[in-house]
Amino acid sequence: MCMYISDNLCDALEKLKLTGSDYPSDKLDRYLDCLLQALGQNNVQSSEKILQSGILQVFASLLNSQTSCTAKIAHIIAEVAKNEQLRIPCVDAGLIPPLVQLLNCKDQEVLLQTGRALGNICYDSHEGRRAVDQAGGAQIVVDHLRSICTLTDPANEKLMTVFCGMLMNYSNENDTLQAQLINMGVIPTLVKLLGVHSQNTPLTEMCLVAFGNLAELESSKEQFASTNVADELVKLFKKQTEHEKKEMIFEVLAPLAENDAIKLQLVEAGLVECLLDIVHQTVSSDKDDDIAELKTASDLMVLLLLGDESMQKLFEGGKGSVFQRVLSWLPSHNHQLQLAGALAIANFARNDGNCIHMVDNGIVQKLIDLLDRHVEEGNVTVQHAALSALRNLAIPVVKKQNVVSCGAGAEEC
């Protein structure tokens, strides 16, 4: 930080500390601009000087009496709180209660900077989260999002992005606070927000991260299932061309797809077709990103088949295109596809009617061929998956004889 700015910062801090709110707003504004300029030049060093000056307590007092400078003060706090070591001092200075009260104001810029300040203070800070929780900040933010989620002007979309980020930082890796947000009804609001603002990349990405935070909780699944989240996620997924963007959506889909009702919704929304397209596009690639995407897509496909209704919908009496595509994975040269194909057959075989159809149509031999290929290649995971599928096919007595006649039981004779 240059000497000129450093000297100006020290002078501004001294005058703010001595006089506080006694200064006319125009002079106060000038000193606050000096702080913001210094923070922009060297955030870490300037934040340390601000902490040492004791000005944070003055800011708490200034925030209690709202002025034309309120947004700028909240902005300074947001910048200072980017530094991990400054978050607890912000809490200790009593900044949280007046900041939370500012969430009730109507001024757009004040709301924006206040949301940033609270979000930064909460980031990876138990003390910050606890203080915001005690002040009731989360409920006010959730109510704001609910009231503005359908507005599409740039200013409100920017505010929604900040508020989603604030809730994400507030609840990240904290089951208790995540459950609190779920009880506040945040999930339907976030789903609606995703649908309305799907063209706004920063807001959509923040919404997806918020979903990822909440989707791991079992209590969230019922709320998600009562919304059209499956349709919105699949629509969004179809628009993506970049690996990173697809990966963000995958990270939400995987925990959601553990719920049987959502499995069916995702199948009906067309997710399986998207997954099959990814498999087709990446199966011959040796790029790391494509290999990872192939694995994620095929794993998610198998997960969708764990639901009875979703599995039957995809089986379609053994004539469904999805079932036929899965069968084509067994003779593939790609071990990941062989594994996914065998696991998919094992899932289809949980239904006796499906078993009869598959045995009658030679699936047992395909699995035995797959096992034979791995006698030499020795991929134990694929072997176990194929054996699991054969075991499921052999469970009903009416089919067991057919399985044995194909040679699957030869070693036992």
N, C-alpha and C positions, 0 to 999 in steps of 0.2 A: 504494500500500500504506500503510495507516495506521501512524502512528508506534509505536503499542503493539505491533502485530504485528511491525514491523521491529525494534524493540528486543528483543522476545522471540526473534526469529530469530537475531539476532546473539549473544545470550546463549546460546542453545541450541547454536549452531555452535561457540562458544568452548569450552563445556564438553565437547561431544562430541569436539572435536579434542584437548583436553588429556587426557581420561581414556579415551576410546574404550570398549573392552570391559570396563574396570575398574568401570564403573557397574553397579549392580544393574539387572536387566531392567526393573523397574517405572519407575525414573527414566529409563533409556534410552528406554523406550517414550514417556514424556512429552515428551522432547526431540524424538523423531522425529515425534510428533503435531504439535508446533509447526512443524516443517519442512513437513509436509504441509498444514497450515493456511495457512502463508505462500505455498506454491506454488499453492494453490487461489485465494488472493486476488490474486496477481500473479505468474504463472509466470515470466515473462521476468526481472523484477527479482530475484525470489527465487533463481532458478537462477544468476544472475550472482553473487549473494552467496555461494551455496553453492560455486561454482567458485573464487571468490577466497579462500575460507576454507581450501581444501586438504582439505576433509572427504571428498572422493571417494576418496582413498587410504585413509582410515580405514574407509570403507565396504567397500573391497576386503578389508581385514583382518577386519572384522566378519562378512562373508559366508562367510569360510573356516571360522569356528566357528559353526555354525548354532545359533540361539537362538529364543526365542518372538518376537523382533523381526525375524527374517529377512524375512518377507513384507513388513513395513512398509518395510524398507530397499530391497527390490527395487521397491516401489511408488514410493518417492521417486526412485529412479534412472529409472524409467519416465516420471515426470513431468518430470524434468530433461531427459531425452533427447528430449522433444518439441521442444526448441530446437536448431536446426541447428548453432549454434556450440558446443554442449555435447557433441556426439556424439564427436568426436575426443578431447576431454579425458576422456570416460568410458573410451575405449579405452586412452588413455595412462595412466590411473590404475590399470590392471590389473583392471578390473571384469569383463571378458568371461570369463576362465577360471572364477572362482568362480560366476558366474551360470550358465554352462553346466553346471557340476557340480550346481547346484540343480535342474536338469531331471531329475535322477535321484531326487529325493525324492518322497515319497508325499503330502505335504500339498497339498491342492487350491489353497489361497490362495497358497502359495509358488509353485506351478507357474504360476498365472494371472499373478501380478505379474512373475515372471521372464520369462515369454513376452512380456509387454508391454514390459518393459525391453529385451530383446534385439531385439524387433521395431522399437522406436523408435530404438535405436542403429543398426540396419541401414538405416533409411529414408534413401535417397538418400545413403548414406555408404559409399564403397569401403573405407575403413579399418575401419568396423564390420563389414561383410560378411566382409572378409578375416580379421579376428580371430575371428569366429564360426566360419568355415570351418576355421581352424587348430585351434580348440578342439573341433571335431567336433559342434557344436550342432545342425546340420541333421538328422543321422542320428537323434539322440535324439528330436527333435520328430516326425520321420516315423514312428519306431517307436511313439511315444505315440499318434499319430493312428490308426495301424493297430490298436492294441490297444483303443481306446475308440470307434472310429467308429460302432459299432452301439448305443452307450448313448444313451438318450433323456432322461435327467434334465436339468433346467435347468443345473446346475452343470457337468456335462461338456459340454453343448452350448456354454456360454459359453467353456469352456477350448478347445474345438475351434475356435471362432471366432477366438480369440486366436492359437492355433497356426497356423491357416491364414494369418492376417494376418502373422505373423512370417515364414513361408516366402515369402509374397508380397514383403515388403520385402527379404528376404534375396536373392531371385533376380531382382527386377524389372530388366528391360533388361540382364541379364547372361547371355549365352548359356552360358558355362562353368558357372555355378552352376545354371542351369535344367537343363542336361544332367546335372549331378550329381544333382539331385532325381529326374529321370526314371530314372536308373540305380539310384537307391535304391528305385524302385517306388512312387513317390508317386501316380501317376495312377490305378491301380485303387482305391487307398484313397480318393482324392478323389471318384471316381465313385460308390463305395459310400456315402460320406458324403452326397453329393447326393441319392441315392435314399432313404436312411433319414430325412433331416432336411429334406425338401422343404417342410415347413410352417414351418420356422424361417427367417424372412426374413434376419436378419443373417448367419447361418451360410451360407445358400444364396448370398447375394450375395458373401460373401468367397470361397466356393468357386468361383464363376463368374469372379471376378477372377484367382484362382490358375490356373484353366483358361486364361484369356486369356493369361496370362504364358507358359504352357508350350506352348500350341497352335501358336504361330508356328514352333516348332522342328520341322524335318522328322523328327527322331528320335523325336518324341513321337507322331506319327501312328499308328505301328504299335501302340504300347501302347494308345492311345485306341481303335483299331479292334478290339482284343481284348477290350474291355469292352462294356457295354450303354449307353455314354454317349449314343448317338443316342436310344434310348428315353427315357432320363432327361431329356435336354434338351427333347425334343418334349413330353413330359408336363408339364414345368415351363412350357414356352412356352404351352401351351394354357390354363394357369391365369391368365396375365397379362392385365391390363386396362390397365395404365399404360404409356405410351410408353417411359419411362426403363427399366422392367424388361425390356420386349421388346428394347430396344436393347442391354442388357447381354448377353442371350442371343445376339442377332445377332452380337455381337463375338466370341463363342466359335464360333458355327456357321460363320462365313465362313472362317476358317483351317482348321477341321476339314474342311470340305466340299471343300477342295483335294485330299483323298485319295479315290481312286476307291472303295475299300472302304467308307469312311465315307459317301460320297455315296449308295451303295446302301442302307446301313443307315438313313440319314435318310429316304430315299424310303419304305422299308418301314415306318418308324416313323410315317409320316403327316405329315411336315413340309410336303410340297407342298400338301396340303389347307389347312394353316394359312396358307401363303403366299398361296394363291388367295383365302382369306377376307379377308386383309389388303388385297389388291388391290381386292376388291369393296367393302370398307368405306371405303377412302380415295380411290378414283379420282375422285370428284366433289368432294372437299374442297379448299379453298384454304388450309388451315392449314399452317404450316411443318412442324409435327411429322408431320402426315399425309402431306405431300408427301415428306418424308424417309423415312418408313416404307414408302411405296409404292415408292420407288426401291430401298431396301434389299431388300425382299421380292422384287421382280422381278429384281433383279441376282442374288440368291441362287438364284432359280429357274433362271436361265440357267446359273449355275455348276453346279448339280446335273445339268444336261443334258450337261455336258462328259464325264461318265463313260459309257462304252459301255453297261454293264449298266443303270445307272440310267436312261439315255436310252431304251433299248429297253423297259424296264419301264413307263415313262410313255407311250411311243408306243402300245403295245398294238395293234399292227397298224393304226394310224390311227383306231381306234375309241374310244380312251381318252378319258375326260372331260377329263383334263388337256390332252391335245393339242387337243381342241376348244376349250377355254377359251383356250389360247394363240393359236389362229387368230382368235378374236374380238378379240384385241388389235390386229391389223393395221389394221382400219378405225376404231379408236378415235380420238378427238380428242386424246388425251393422248400427247404425244411420247415420254414415258418408256415407256409401254406399247407404242407402235409400235416403239420401239427394241428392247425386250425381246422382243416378238413376232418380229421379224425375226431377231434373234440366236438365239432358240429354234428357229425353222425351219431356220436354218443348221446348228445342232447336230443336229437330227433328220435332216437331209440328209446326215450323214456316213455313213449306211448306205444302200447301193444299193437295197435293198428298200423302205426308207422313201421314197427319192426317187421311185421308180416310182409308189408309191401317191399321193404328194403331187402329182406332175405330172398323173397321171390324174384327180385330184380338184380340179383348177383352182387349185392354190396359186400357180402362176406368175402367173396373172392378178391375184391378190390383191396380190402383191408389186409387179407393174408398176403397179397402181393406186396403191399406196403411194408409189412413186417419182414418179408423175405429180403427186400431191398436193404433193410437196416440191420440184417444179420452181419453184413460186412461193414456197412457204413457206421453202424454202432451208435446211432442217435437214440439214447435211452428215453428221452422225453417223448419222441415220436412213437417209439415202441409202446410205451405205457399208454399213450392216448389211443393207439390202435387197439391194444388189448382191452382198454376200457370200453371202447365202442363194441367190440366183439362180445364182451361180457353182457352189456346191455341188450344186445341182439339175441343172446342165448338164454335170457332169463325165463321167458315163458316156455313151458314144456313143449308146446305145439311147434315151436321153432327150433328147439335144441337139436332135434334129430337132423334138421336141415343143415345146421351149422356144422355138426360133426361130420355129416356126409361130404361136406366141402373140404374136410381135412383139418379144420381148426382144432379138433380134439385129438389129433393123431398121436401126440406125445403122451397122452394119458392112457392109450390102449396098450 
